[in-house]
């Protein structure tokens, strides 16, 4: 394998079409402001490098990036590439990853709006990320130990697992399908609306109006904090371990909760049961109106 060390590249397509190359302690930066330094390459390793120019890794195969930095000027760094490993790297340019396949990211710091769109097969471990519209329309995700801050994350994703993660987000998992979240904390508004096949186990959910218009929703031994107007028009099986502020018009299923401040029933199609553990239902606090026949317990 060819080794290129301690050089600076600023021209257009500086190493275009290269294969079997290790680039070490190099900078992609300079007055010529060239794009696409490593486009159409294969079997490339980039170690301890600085990327300060646009579009460095497009249409690449078998790419390893480690101990490197992609600045905010490194826009759209990795597009249309496959078999990618990224470790101990800063990814700070907008749209850093898109339409790639077989990606493994670990111990990285991501600050990239619109990161990870339409990716097929991605593992992410022990990484922090700040983004908007994070991972939209991606499939086959496996995240562990990821801390995320931002908005509109994981919209339209399919086939995903998340373990030991912390998400401070808004509108997460909208329209998502076949998602499992374990031992994680999710804080945000309007979580998981219109999702299908979302399961949360031993999780903490924080924020207003979660889990509305869902199908095949399961919550197992989860905490819900500052959660009101939950489960509207959703098909749900839930075991909640903390009091809930209010539950509104669950469409179907069973919700078990230690206590609830208010159960709102103003939709005749609301047939989901709300069961208060260890005692009688809190009927005095319900707004049942004329549709009490649709309540299993409430």
N, C-alpha and C positions, 0 to 999 in steps of 0.2 A: 504493500500500500504506500502510495506517495504521501509524504509529510510536508506540509507548508507551514512554516513557523515565522512569527514575529514580523509580519508584513501588514501593510495597509493597502486596501483596495477601495477606490472610489469611482472607477469607471463602470459603464453600462455592461451588464452581463459579464462580470469580471472572470468568473470561473464556470461559465455556462457549459453544460453538458459534461461535466467532469464525472469520473467514477473512480471508486477505490481511493479516496483521498481523505486524509486527516488534516484539518485546518486547526492550528494550535496557536494561541496567543496572537491572534490576528484581529485587526480592526477593519470594519467595512464602513468607512466614513471618509469625508473629504469634499473638496470644492467642486469636483466634477459631478457630485450628487447623482451617481449612477444607480439604476434600478436593477433588480433581478440578478443579484450576484451569483447565486447558486441554482439557477433555474434548470430544469430538465436533467438533474443529476441523480446518481445512484451510489449507494454504499459510501455515504459521506459521514464523517465524524467531525463535529465542531466543538472544540474544547477551549475554555477560557477565552472566548471571543467577544468582541463588541460589535453589535449590529445597530447602526444608526442611519441606515438607508432603507428604502421601501422594497417590499416584495422579495425578500432574499430566497425563500424556499417555496417555489411553485413547481408542481408536477415532478416532485422528487419521490424516490423510492429508497427505503432502507436508510433512514436518517437518524443519527444520534447527536443530540445537543446537550452539553453538560457545562456547568459552572460558567455560564455565559450571561450576557445582558442584551436584551432587545429594548431599546429606548422608545419613547413616545413617537419618535420620528420613524421608527421601524414599523410602518403601517402594513397591515395585511401580510404578516410574515410567512404564514404557512397555509397555502391553499392547494387543493387538488393533489395532495401527497398521501403516501401510504407507508405503513410500517415505520412509525416514528417513536423514538424514545427521547424524552426531555427531562433532565434532572438538574436540581440546584441552579435554576435559571430564573432570571427576571424577564417576564413577558409583559411589557408595558406599552405596546403599540395597539391602536384600535384594530378590531377585527383580526386578531392575531391568528386564529385557527378557523378554517372553514372548509367544508366539503372534503375532509380527509378521512382516512380509514386506518384502523388498527393503531391507535395512539395510546401511549403510556406516559403519563406526567406524574412526577413525584418530587416532593420537596421544592416546589416552585412558588414564586410570587407572581400572581397574575393581576394586572390592572389594565383591563382591556374591554371597552364597550363592544357589544355584539360579538362576544367571544364564543367560538365553538358551534357555529350554526351548521346543521346538516352533516354532523360527523357520524360515522358508522363504526362503532366499536371503540370505546375510550375508557381507560382506567385512569383514575386520578387518586393520588394518595398523599396525605400529609402536606397539603397545599393550601395557601390562602388565595382568595380571588375576590376582586371587586369588578363589577360589570353591570351592564343593563342588557336585558334580553339574552342572558347567559344560557348557552347550550340549546338554543331554540331548534326544534325539529330534528334533534339528534336521536340516535337509536343505539341500544346495547351499551348502556353506561354502567360502570361499577365504580362508585366513589367511596373512599374510606378516609376518615380523619381530615375532611375538607371543611374549611371555614370560609363562608361566602357572605359578602355584603353587597347589596345592590337592589335592583328592581326587575320585575317581570322575568324571573328565572325559570328555566326548565319548561317553557311552554311547548306543547305539542310533542314532547319526548315520548319514546316508546321503549319498553323493556329495560328498566333501570333498577339498580339497587344502591342504597345509600346506608352507610353504617358509621356511627360515631362522628356525625357531622354537626356543624352549627351553621344555620342559615338565618341571616337577618335580611329579609327580602319582602317583596310585595308581589302579589299575584302569582306565587310559585305554583308550578305543576298544572296550570290551566290546560285543559284538553289533553292532559297526559294519559297514557295507557300502560297498564301492566307495570306498576311501580311499587317497590317495597322499600320502606324507610325503617331502620331499626336504631334504637338507642341514640337518638338524635334530638336536637332542639331546633324548632322552626318558629321564627318570629316574623309576623307580617300580617297584612290585611288581605282578606278575600282569598284565602289559601285554597288552591286545588279545585276551583270551580270547573264544572264540566269534565272532570276527570272520569276515567273508567278503569276499575281494577287497581285502585290505590289501597295499599295496606301499610299501616303504621303500627309498630310494635315498640312498647316501652319508650315512647317519645313524649316530649313536652311541646305543646302547641300554644303559642301566645299571639293574641290579636283578635280583631273584630271580624265577624261574619265568615268564619271558615266553613269549608266543605258544603257548598251549595250546588245544587244541580248535578250531583255526583251519581254514578252508577257503580255498583259492586265495591262500595267503600267499606273498609274494615279498620277499626281502631282497637288495639289490644293493649290493655293496661297503660293507657296514655293519660297524661296530665293536660288539662286545658286551663289556661290562665288568661284573664281579661277577655274571655270568649263569649260573645253575645250573638244572638240571631243565628245560631249554628244550625247546620244540616237542612236548610230550606230546600224542599223538593228533591231530597237525596234518598237513594236506596242505601241503607247503612246498617251494619252490625257493629256496635261500639260498646266497649267497656271502659268507662272513664273513672279515674281514681280521685278526682278533685271536683269540688262544686263548679257548676257552670252558671254563668249569668242568665242566659236565656237560650231556649231551643224553639225554633220556629218551623212548623209545618213539614216535618220529615215525611217523605212520600211513602216509604216502606221500610221494614226491618225493625230492629230492636236496639234501643239505646239504654244502657244501664249506667247510672250516675248516682253518687252519694247524695247530692242535693242539686236543685236547680232553682234559680231565683224566679223564673217565669217560663211557662210553657204556652206558646202562642199557637192557637188553632183558629185560623180564619180562612182556611182553604178546605173545601169539602173533599178534595182528593188526598188530603194528608191522612195516611193510614199507619204510619210508623208508630211503634210503641215506645213510650218513655217510662222506664221503671226506676223508681227510687229505691236504692238498696237499704235494707234494714228498717223499713217502715212504710207507712201509707203514702200514697202519692200526694203531692202538694196541690190539691185541686183548688184551694182557696186563692192561689196565685195565678191560675190559668185564665186566659181569655178564650173560653171554649165556644161561647155563643151557641149556635144551634147545631153544631157538628160534633157533639160529644160522642155520638155513636161510632165515630171513626177513630176514637182513641182506645188503644189497648189498655193503657193506664196513663192517666194524665188528669 
